[in-house]
Amino acid sequence: MTWQNQTLPHDHPPVRSGGVGVLLVNLGTPEAPDPGSVKRYLGEFLSDRRVVEIPQIIWQPILRGIILTTRPKKSAAAYAKVWTEEGSPLAVITRRQAEAMQERLGESVRVDWAMRYGTPSIPNRLDAMMAAGCERVLLAPLYPQYSGATTATVVDKASDALKAMRWQPSLRTLPPYHDDPAYIDALAVDISRQLDALDFAPELLLLSFHGMPERMLHLGDPYHCHCRKTARLLEARLNRPGLRLRTTFQSRFGRAKWLEPATDITLEEEARAGTRRIAIAAPGFSADCLETLEELAMEGRQQFIEAGGEEFAALSCLNTSDAGLAMLETILRRELSGWI
């Protein structure tokens, strides 16, 4: 970034320009594990028309009258189980990923992070980048598999922010990387490392992806296909003949039919069918969060053990592992090509 004021009149205010920025974006999190914070977060999240595709005139009374009066207390209790001294695990890990990328990419790039829902917001961080002179910004949604309810809504929010800017940065968007060799290799290396460190040999490795209503698949959303391709490539890359793999979908919500098979139902079915040792990984999540730390590692364990299972291990996401950071640097540098 350079100060371009040498040839300007002496009374012209200094302007920073010529810089390149990278904005890592993840889903979002409440600011605290209490009902009020969770209610604000869920109100924003569940009002996104890409997340809930029900006409607002029907959905908003249900959201405001039922869901936001009953769900925040339960969700806050779940967040409290995984909250750390530094705050929400998702926010802490995303911040650390940004700090690591700043170190790896060097001073020629400004790396920052934001949350689609909650804080720090995408508009806030884009404003900060422009103030710092970043005229070119790589928007990097940390979702390996594309969905309208994840990647697209990040782009929507960034576009809304640009509408309010008189001087807009040029924007690139990180494409989905569900089948990128760097991503598949990173998953295989990190999952293998964790499997080898277990004190038992799993019979089954469950690959659990976040679910979505099946209707979205039929409307043309590629998410389900991206998840299946990730799982297929990962199984081939792991190359563990004695280990069985299954792909499932978690976090069902509401009465609509969601992608199947469901993770919770599969855990119980496997235990009742005689499977005694399971490991579970969540390759669709770039960082550990409520859905991995509480829903999978805690509730999943309980479901499996109560149904007759004996050994259960929830593997960590890529987070700030060596393999994960190397992969992230690789794909960011590729998309920054020509800018740095």
Protein Blocks (a to p, Z undefined) as FASTA:
>chain_A
ZZdfklgcfklccddehiacdddddfbdcfbdcfklmmmmmmmmmmpmklmccdfklmmm
mmmmmmmmmmmmmmmmmmmmmpcfkbpfklmmmmmmmmmmmmmnommbccddddfbhcdd
fklmmmmmmmnopabdcdddfbfbacfklmmmmmmmmmmmmmmpmbdcdddddddfklgm
klmmmmmmmmmmmmmmpcbdcfbdcdddddddfklmmnopaklmmmmmmmmmmmmmnopa
klccddddehiecjbdcddddfklmmmmmmmnopabdcdddfkbmbdcfklmmmmmmmmm
mmmmmnopabdcddddfklafklmmmmmmmmmmmmgojZZ
